[in-house]
Amino acid sequence: MALQRWGSHWAELTPERAHPGVVLWMWVTFYLDHDRLPRRRVLIRFDYPTLSGPGSRGWLLIERGTPRFARNTRAARSIWWSW
């Protein structure tokens, strides 16, 4: 936990310094208020217009108030259908 707090404080995960998907994953993992998420299944697609290729899209699956993040379409499909 101490290492997580240190990393959260000192990591500069901004789009200029890190992939937008990593920034989104950090936000979902550490800062998103899970109590405010819907309980029904929701799949949200994020497009990163400054990138091209397979890393230009991310997916966030929310089900029963629990978010899961995927960085590509194949991973999003496996998350979506595995539940």
C-alpha positions in Angstrom: 0.0 0.0 0.0 2.8 2.4 0.8 4.4 1.8 -2.6 1.0 2.4 -4.3 0.6 5.7 -2.4 4.1 6.7 -3.4 3.6 5.9 -7.0 0.2 7.6 -7.2 1.8 10.7 -5.7 4.9 10.9 -7.9 3.9 9.3 -11.2 3.2 11.9 -13.8 0.8 9.9 -15.9 -0.4 12.5 -18.3 -1.1 12.0 -22.0 2.2 13.8 -22.8 4.2 11.4 -20.6 2.2 8.1 -20.9 -0.2 6.3 -23.2 -3.8 7.6 -22.6 -4.9 4.1 -21.9 -2.5 3.8 -19.0 -3.8 7.1 -17.6 -7.4 5.9 -18.0 -6.5 2.6 -16.3 -4.9 4.4 -13.4 -7.9 6.7 -13.0 -10.3 3.7 -13.1 -8.2 1.7 -10.7 -7.4 4.3 -8.1 -9.7 7.3 -8.4 -13.1 6.2 -9.8 -15.9 6.2 -7.2 -17.2 2.7 -7.6 -20.3 3.4 -5.5 -21.5 5.8 -8.3 -21.2 3.2 -11.1 -24.3 1.6 -12.6 -25.1 -2.0 -11.5 -26.1 -3.0 -15.0 -23.6 -4.0 -17.7 -22.2 -1.1 -19.6 -19.4 -1.2 -22.2 -17.7 2.2 -23.0 -15.3 2.6 -25.9 -12.5 5.2 -25.7 -10.8 6.4 -28.9 -7.5 8.2 -28.6 -7.4 10.4 -31.8 -3.7 11.3 -31.4 -2.7 7.6 -31.7 -2.9 5.1 -34.5 -3.0 1.3 -34.7 -4.0 -1.2 -32.1 -3.3 1.1 -29.2 -5.7 3.8 -30.4 -8.7 2.4 -28.5 -9.6 1.3 -25.0 -12.6 -0.4 -23.5 -14.2 0.0 -20.0 -16.6 -2.7 -18.9 -18.8 -1.9 -15.9 -20.9 -4.7 -14.4 -22.4 -4.9 -10.9 -20.5 -1.7 -10.0 -17.1 -3.2 -10.9 -15.0 -1.7 -13.7 -12.6 -3.7 -15.9 -10.4 -2.1 -18.5 -9.2 -3.6 -21.8 -6.7 -2.1 -24.1 -7.8 -3.8 -27.3 -10.9 -5.2 -29.0 -9.9 -8.9 -28.5 -9.5 -8.3 -24.7 -12.7 -6.4 -24.6 -14.6 -9.2 -26.3 -13.1 -11.8 -23.8 -14.1 -9.6 -20.9 -17.6 -9.0 -22.3 -18.4 -12.6 -23.0 -16.7 -14.2 -20.0 -19.2 -12.8 -17.6 
